[in-house]
């Protein structure tokens, strides 16, 4: 049993809480140079943060030496994105000292909540993919699985979104402007990362042909660690984020030539690598700087992995027994030729031995089937930036295709589909093919998605490697996504079934019988109402709009994407508006429809839909007939800390993507876990949510994935729905004719045209009527609060499967082959 495990016994003693207040005051002076008599919230937040962090450093060091002593196999989770949000409350929650801390902070004259609000989100990701990585780190360390996150410390995270005259405007997110107390910068550790140059052959002393990468331009990578505390402080791990520093020698040579500005230019250019996160979600832009970022992450990380490994091993032959590397999508897939290069060119191995090590080390997770998101890099770009890697990729492909050709003789079409090199339209490297060939396991992120990989996108690979492509359904951490974000509900659950649920989410099933207990239902409804009140106050503060907590809170919060179909939701809102206008005295269920989400800055259609939401909101909210029955708002700058306010307050969760397009979704899990009912298509993890909560407790509608595929094949005609449905026709005509944009009648024509004239690729017209019917069922059920609350309880109670603890254990046992330490 590890030393660390015993630490959680007496938190007061372990975390020296009696000294915390003094430490906060000391840090105010010593670290921040502030007068402790000052009442600046920001200073106190920082002083508290440092005081909390220093209590974990010791545990972190013990954890690391536990890993070292036991020679445990380590998991490296490589991701271009992490989306941790704020750290303070997560540290306190996982340390189990929220209440104690609240008291201490009160003695200093603050509320914990106001200090919490001083922290900027760490927005080092776009959306679900980055947040999943952060949930997995929480679950790994909480379950004693020795793992690390490796990523990039962007100076500028995902942009700050504001809404000006209904339009999205982007401002840069200078999140570390005032420092970040959670970072531990390792100034003394620097790795060199090479770019450009050329691959050179030479003969080694045995007369063998070898390769080396020469005439490179070098940049230094410096690590910055952020601690990740496990729940109950079982262990403390870290994510290691790299920042680019100019290399010293390239400066010096220029200085010696007297070219000061030239030297500075080079310095600035090289440090640009980690300047900014690319804000595209599921869209490849193909910029050289992005490929540089990817290789920068991979090169620095592998130097670190091998350094740590070689401290305890003399030969690299056993690497796959000591190291598992998970590639979070193809973004870090250049790691495969990089490890080959290191093993062959630096450590002198032959191809076959190196390839065997490589393919036993890597596993790859696919997160999308959208064609515009699949990474391909032009051969000339990749070959110029990473010439030796390009050579290795060609050789991987040559050997791979040899194998395929032997299995499927004469099937040249199959060869060209499976090739790592795409030939048509100029040679490009298909990163997904490279990742599949170089990994022992490939997984999709929900059952339906993995199935689509096996039978659709990666069908040829599934035929060739029948056991390689598998499923691990996503999950979310119950610590942040219930315990921390929803204290009212957490308290009620713990009072009713005890505290174990937060480490064993299946325990929530014990709530099932309580759905029949009217006192419990009342308490459940009160918790929801309290959260809705809190959110109403937030909405008033943010967008100066009053919303009524007694109305149905209908929420769609996620990145703006055509396939996620925020537009379908808007079409429902417009239809409700029309029904009220036609019959102002009609008895309808009062609703508040809330939206949030960022659009990629270059995604025209997604930005236009934001504008449409805001213009519809303007019309609806100003209408006297509608008052009290329908309100619409778009909350700017959706981010993790906003999600923590939104999710607990939802009655209805909108998960309405075109079936077959959302790989999994994780917002769907967060909302249902917090007692929202889902209206959704049979897409991604919605399918499994329905299986868990029961078809009678969820509003499923619309085309199924195979029907979407069939319709695309047989010819889909959106106009047919327009012609046969008067209510739909009216909605479309209002959008197209400028009803919501009287000063600019043609403003929304592109929205109208995409559905009516450009094929309605995401099939909103086909799903409109079924969606309207499902929404009518929602309205009816909401009027019966007793039934609604019962179903709300049953939703939360049946979400056990969607804990990221379960997902991580599936990876650990089935893919990484690691066991929790100390068990
Ligand atoms: N996802 Br690829 C992203 O958030 N960004 C990406 O670049 C890619 C995928 C999402 C999927 O859209 C979502 O369905 C999934 O739940 C999430 O990754 C985590 O797997």
Boltz pocket constraint, residues with backbone or C-beta under 6 A from the ligand:
constraints:
  - pocket:
      binder: B
      contacts: [[A, 126], [A, 127], [A, 128], [A, 129], [A, 130], [A, 132], [A, 280], [A, 281], [A, 282], [A, 283], [A, 329], [A, 366], [A, 367], [A, 368], [A, 373], [A, 445], [A, 474], [A, 661], [A, 662], [A, 663], [A, 664], [A, 665], [A, 666], [A, 684]]
      max_distance: 6.0
